[in-house]
Amino acid sequence: MDMAITSERVRHDATVTMRMPQQTKDLIETAAHLLHKTLSAFVLESASKHAVDVLLDQTVFSLSAQDAEAFARVLDNPPVPTAKLRELMQSKSPWER
């Protein structure tokens, strides 16, 4: 999955300005250069990937021992997909909206 960063034209209608130590900028520019990317493209891609990771890491749920066993059984023997599950799996993630 390539988030919103694809080969198709994306409207760039927002800006971010930041100050950082020169050493940090040099580090980021070196990495971007190695990947043949502009500084902006590298920072945008890196920040977007990290944002997705943060959002995914925020999904926490707790289960009782009995519910955890039932959950494991469903994972080991998944039910036949329903129309509602297919719809859910085709919906966009929060970072794709």
Secondary structure, DSSP 4 states (H G I P E B T S, - for coil): --TT--SS-------------HHHHHHHHHHHHHTT--HHHHHHHHHHHHHHHHHHHT------HHHHHHHHHHHHSPPPPPHHHHHHHHSPPGGG-
